[in-house]
Amino acid sequence: MSAPTARPAWYALEHGSWRDYLTLLHPPYTAWHLSYVVIGGCLAPTVAWGRLGAAVLAFGLAVGVGAHALDELRGRPLGTAIPSPVLASLSAVAIAGACAIGVVGALAFEPWLVALVPVGLFLVLAYNLELLGGRFHSDLWFGLAWGGFPVICGYAAVAGTLDAAAFLAAAFAVL
């Protein structure tokens, strides 16, 4: 029997095939960030479950798949054997899907919400690709991109507006 190898993260499965793809999703961290979308949406005066579900799906694609595939592509922190072209394709398709959900949702509900789509696209690319020498890959930007922004988007997607409750919850999530 061979000795177990050190895992790159406590939740990482043994390397190989489908286990690499599951590990890539960073399940506990993806759930944590998706919970901020839900918190934001549930703070709205009335919860529109369909719009909240669409927002959670968009963030699941952008963060759970896209951002984590970019992160693995950039430095292989999880040490997966997923080929680089597959990681690049996963990130592109997932982020494009998230943007499409945002645009369609905005046009169907409140057109001003489309302004959040390029902000989210910028955040996922700037943070995970460490653009401008890593200026956007810091604790502050982590809190803004994966805490505050999901709360704001969850609230806006459900309520169609923003108010003090959304901004206070976003500040909480950033901290």
Buried (B, 14 or more C-beta within 10 A) or exposed (E): EEEEEEBBEEEBBEBEEEBBBEBBBBEEBBEBBBBBBBBBBBBBEEBBEEBBBBBBBBBBBBBBBBBBBBBBBEEBEBBBEBEEEBBEEBBEBBBBBBBEBBBEBBEEBBEEBBEBBEBBBEBBBBBBBBEEEEEBBEEEBEBBBBBBBBBBBBBBBBBBEBEEBBBEBBEEBBE
